[in-house]
Amino acid sequence: METEFPDVFELNVTQKIELIDAIWDSIDFSQQPVPVSDETKAMLDKSIADFESAPQPGRPWREVIEELEQRYE
């Protein structure tokens, strides 16, 4: 791809993130479903089976956020 879009590689990190954000926002997922590979489907099926065989209680989102804020402030 570098040969097709050489100018992209000249952008700084902030500009690259803004470009990615603009491209992402331009995708209309309601019009075209995102394909899911067989490998991803198998991984999801395994995750669901693992959870169903030994469910663990979750934590409130607010609690997780507070822990992260304390850890990284």
Secondary structure, 3 states (H helix, E strand, C coil): CCCCCHHHHHCCHHHHHHHHHHHHHHCCCCCCCCCCCHHHHHHHHHHHHHHHHCCCCCCCHHHHHHHHHHHHC
